[in-house]
């Protein structure tokens, strides 16, 4: 009886080992190696001001046994799903890629023209393997490269500021996040709090810092309790004068009372020191 149980267990376990094959390659013939993309998703970050560029290497990888002879991997741009423009935003210098015997990693020769990006709209490049000439199989998958252009290097806006309002000033500071998209503002209007917002860029002349509605504005200094933003707090980057202009905004207190930014009749500014 115990032996019978062991056979039953093996019948259940065996399919689990068989399923550990490459997606779409669950036939029993696994003699040929498979060429596949090393990553199915990559991100390119381009920052024009400050010339900061982060471009990952796009590779093809061999899965399975080593190649017995050279193969040629033919790739192409999936035009239906690609939003970037070939030979404008990016260039593939070669689409018939030789993978020599004995290697298992092949770099795809793709280049990006950082000067071609005039807005911050994300663009995708989708590459796919079309055919393979030689003793290897195609994984039939695609690799998507998402290009995230930026017009402003946020690290240039880090540091000490003076917050200027109507007739008074406070020390303040700005810190850029690691994701390259958010900034944290400390001690805005003297509250001692950290307020994190997102930098939104549409073109070089329209760059905004947006702290979302609901962010704590002040711990409260009267019986109304803490104050929270009831509208987004929007700052506009003035690149020429190195300052951030803030428009009027509304707030709501814990007791339900509301108001508008009380001490700036028109705008307030954070001037970079």
C-alpha positions as CSV (number, residue, x, y, z in Angstrom):
1,X,0.0,0.0,0.0
2,X,2.8,2.4,0.8
3,X,4.5,1.6,-2.6
4,X,1.2,2.3,-4.4
5,X,1.0,5.7,-2.7
6,X,4.5,6.6,-3.9
7,X,3.5,5.9,-7.5
8,X,0.5,8.2,-7.1
9,X,2.7,11.0,-5.8
10,X,5.1,10.6,-8.7
11,X,2.2,10.9,-11.2
12,X,1.3,14.3,-9.6
13,X,4.9,15.6,-9.4
14,X,6.1,14.6,-12.9
15,X,3.9,17.2,-14.7
16,X,5.4,19.9,-12.5
17,X,8.9,19.1,-13.8
18,X,7.7,19.0,-17.4
19,X,6.1,22.4,-17.0
20,X,9.4,24.0,-16.2
21,X,10.1,24.7,-19.9
22,X,10.2,27.9,-21.8
23,X,6.7,29.5,-22.3
24,X,5.2,28.2,-25.6
25,X,7.8,25.5,-25.9
26,X,6.2,22.6,-24.0
27,X,6.8,20.0,-26.7
28,X,9.0,17.2,-25.7
29,X,11.7,18.0,-28.2
30,X,14.1,20.4,-26.4
31,X,17.2,19.5,-28.4
32,X,17.6,22.9,-30.0
33,X,18.6,25.9,-27.9
34,X,16.2,28.9,-27.8
35,X,17.0,32.5,-28.5
36,X,14.9,34.9,-26.4
37,X,15.0,38.5,-25.1
38,X,16.9,38.9,-21.8
39,X,14.2,41.3,-20.6
40,X,10.7,41.8,-21.8
41,X,10.6,45.3,-20.5
42,X,13.3,48.0,-20.3
43,X,13.3,51.8,-19.5
44,X,15.4,54.5,-21.1
45,X,15.6,57.8,-19.2
46,X,16.7,60.9,-21.0
47,X,17.3,64.2,-19.3
48,X,18.2,67.0,-21.7
49,X,19.2,69.7,-19.2
50,X,22.5,68.5,-17.6
51,X,22.9,65.8,-20.3
52,X,21.9,63.0,-17.9
53,X,21.2,59.8,-20.0
54,X,20.4,56.3,-18.6
55,X,20.2,53.7,-21.4
56,X,20.2,50.0,-20.5
57,X,21.8,47.4,-22.7
58,X,19.2,45.4,-24.7
59,X,20.3,41.8,-25.1
60,X,19.3,38.6,-26.7
61,X,20.0,35.5,-24.6
62,X,20.5,31.9,-25.5
63,X,18.4,29.4,-23.4
64,X,19.4,25.7,-23.3
65,X,22.4,24.0,-24.7
66,X,25.3,25.8,-26.3
67,X,25.3,26.6,-30.0
68,X,27.1,24.1,-32.1
69,X,27.5,26.6,-34.9
70,X,26.9,30.3,-35.6
71,X,23.3,31.5,-36.0
72,X,21.8,34.7,-37.4
73,X,18.9,36.2,-35.4
74,X,16.7,38.5,-37.5
75,X,14.8,41.2,-35.6
76,X,12.5,44.0,-36.6
77,X,10.5,46.8,-35.1
78,X,6.9,46.0,-34.3
79,X,5.5,49.1,-36.0
80,X,1.9,48.5,-34.8
81,X,2.9,48.8,-31.2
82,X,5.9,51.2,-31.5
83,X,5.2,54.9,-30.8
84,X,8.7,56.2,-31.2
85,X,9.8,56.9,-34.7
86,X,12.6,54.8,-36.2
87,X,15.6,56.8,-37.5
88,X,14.3,59.8,-35.6
89,X,14.1,58.8,-31.9
90,X,16.1,55.6,-32.3
91,X,18.2,53.7,-34.8
92,X,18.9,50.0,-35.3
93,X,22.2,49.8,-37.1
94,X,21.8,46.1,-37.8
95,X,18.7,43.8,-37.8
96,X,20.4,40.6,-38.9
97,X,22.5,39.8,-35.8
98,X,25.2,37.1,-35.8
99,X,25.3,35.0,-32.6
100,X,28.6,33.1,-32.7
101,X,28.8,29.6,-31.3
102,X,30.0,29.5,-27.7
103,X,28.3,32.7,-26.5
104,X,24.9,33.0,-24.8
105,X,24.4,36.8,-24.7
106,X,24.2,39.2,-27.7
107,X,23.8,43.0,-27.5
108,X,21.3,44.6,-29.8
109,X,22.9,47.7,-31.6
110,X,20.2,50.3,-30.8
111,X,21.0,54.0,-30.3
112,X,18.8,56.9,-29.2
113,X,19.0,60.5,-30.3
114,X,18.5,62.6,-27.1
115,X,18.0,65.8,-29.1
116,X,15.0,64.4,-31.0
117,X,12.8,64.5,-27.9
118,X,10.8,67.7,-27.7
119,X,8.2,66.7,-25.1
120,X,8.1,64.4,-22.1
121,X,5.5,62.0,-23.5
122,X,6.7,58.4,-22.9
123,X,7.4,56.5,-26.2
124,X,7.7,52.8,-26.7
125,X,10.0,50.8,-29.0
126,X,8.8,47.2,-29.4
127,X,11.3,44.7,-30.9
128,X,10.5,41.2,-32.0
129,X,12.5,38.2,-33.4
130,X,11.2,37.3,-36.8
131,X,13.4,34.4,-37.9
132,X,16.5,32.5,-36.9
133,X,18.9,31.1,-39.5
134,X,20.7,28.2,-37.9
135,X,20.3,25.5,-35.3
136,X,18.2,27.4,-32.7
137,X,14.6,28.2,-32.1
138,X,12.7,31.5,-31.7
139,X,10.9,32.2,-28.4
140,X,8.3,34.2,-30.3
141,X,8.3,36.9,-27.6
142,X,8.8,40.7,-27.9
143,X,10.8,43.2,-25.9
144,X,9.4,46.7,-25.1
145,X,11.7,49.6,-24.5
146,X,9.9,52.5,-22.9
147,X,11.6,55.9,-23.4
148,X,11.0,58.5,-20.7
149,X,12.4,61.8,-21.8
150,X,12.7,64.7,-19.3
151,X,13.6,68.3,-20.0
152,X,14.8,69.1,-16.6
153,X,17.5,67.6,-14.4
154,X,15.8,67.7,-11.0
155,X,19.1,67.4,-9.2
156,X,19.9,71.0,-10.4
157,X,17.0,72.2,-8.3
158,X,18.1,70.5,-5.0
159,X,19.4,72.6,-2.1
160,X,18.6,75.6,0.0
161,X,15.9,78.2,-0.8
162,X,14.3,81.3,0.7
163,X,10.6,81.2,0.7
164,X,9.3,84.8,0.1
165,X,5.8,85.9,0.9
166,X,4.1,89.2,1.5
167,X,6.4,90.9,3.9
168,X,8.1,87.9,5.4
169,X,10.5,85.1,4.5
170,X,11.4,81.5,5.7
171,X,14.3,79.1,5.0
172,X,13.2,76.2,2.8
173,X,14.8,73.4,0.8
174,X,14.1,71.0,-2.1
175,X,15.3,67.4,-2.5
176,X,14.9,65.3,-5.6
177,X,13.8,61.7,-5.3
178,X,15.6,58.7,-6.8
179,X,12.9,58.1,-9.3
180,X,13.7,61.3,-11.1
181,X,10.0,62.4,-11.0
182,X,9.3,63.7,-7.5
183,X,10.7,66.4,-5.3
184,X,10.2,67.0,-1.6
185,X,9.8,70.5,-0.3
186,X,10.7,71.2,3.3
187,X,9.5,74.1,5.5
188,X,7.2,75.6,2.9
189,X,5.8,78.8,4.5
190,X,7.6,77.9,7.8
191,X,5.5,74.8,8.7
192,X,8.5,72.5,9.2
193,X,6.8,69.8,7.2
194,X,8.0,67.7,4.2
195,X,5.6,68.0,1.2
196,X,6.3,65.7,-1.7
197,X,5.0,66.6,-5.2
198,X,5.5,65.5,-8.8
199,X,7.3,67.5,-11.5
200,X,5.2,67.7,-14.6
201,X,6.8,68.8,-17.9
202,X,5.0,69.4,-21.1
203,X,7.7,71.6,-22.8
204,X,10.7,73.7,-21.7
205,X,8.5,76.6,-21.0
206,X,5.9,74.7,-18.9
207,X,7.3,72.9,-16.0
208,X,5.2,72.5,-12.9
209,X,5.7,71.2,-9.3
210,X,2.4,69.7,-8.1
211,X,1.7,68.8,-4.5
212,X,-1.5,66.8,-4.4
213,X,-4.8,67.7,-2.7
214,X,-5.0,66.1,0.8
215,X,-1.3,66.8,1.7
216,X,-0.8,68.1,5.2
217,X,-0.1,71.8,5.0
218,X,0.3,72.7,8.7
219,X,-0.1,71.0,12.0
220,X,-2.4,73.8,13.1
221,X,-1.9,76.7,15.4
222,X,-5.5,77.4,16.4
223,X,-8.6,75.5,17.5
224,X,-9.3,74.5,13.9
225,X,-6.7,71.7,14.1
226,X,-4.4,70.7,11.3
227,X,-4.7,72.2,7.8
228,X,-4.8,70.1,4.6
229,X,-4.6,71.1,0.9
230,X,-8.1,71.1,-0.6
231,X,-6.7,71.9,-4.0
232,X,-3.4,70.9,-5.6
233,X,-0.5,73.2,-4.7
234,X,1.1,74.2,-8.0
235,X,4.5,75.8,-8.5
236,X,5.8,76.9,-11.8
237,X,9.5,76.7,-12.5
238,X,11.2,79.9,-13.7
239,X,14.3,78.5,-15.3
240,X,15.9,81.8,-16.1
241,X,15.6,83.3,-12.6
242,X,16.0,79.9,-10.7
243,X,12.9,80.3,-8.6
244,X,9.5,78.5,-8.2
245,X,6.3,80.6,-8.3
246,X,3.3,79.3,-6.4
247,X,-0.2,80.2,-7.3
248,X,-3.1,80.6,-4.8
249,X,-4.4,77.5,-3.3
250,X,-7.2,76.4,-0.9
251,X,-7.1,74.5,2.3
252,X,-9.4,72.7,4.7
253,X,-9.0,72.3,8.5
254,X,-9.8,69.3,10.7
255,X,-12.9,71.1,12.0
256,X,-14.2,71.5,8.5
257,X,-13.5,75.2,8.1
258,X,-11.9,76.3,4.8
259,X,-9.8,79.1,3.5
260,X,-7.3,80.2,0.9
261,X,-3.6,80.8,1.2
262,X,-3.8,83.7,3.6
263,X,-0.5,85.7,3.4
264,X,0.2,86.0,-0.3
265,X,-2.1,88.4,-2.1
266,X,-1.0,87.1,-5.6
267,X,1.9,84.6,-5.5
268,X,4.6,83.3,-3.3
269,X,8.1,82.3,-4.4
270,X,10.9,79.9,-3.4
271,X,14.1,81.5,-4.6
272,X,17.1,79.2,-4.9
273,X,20.1,80.3,-2.8
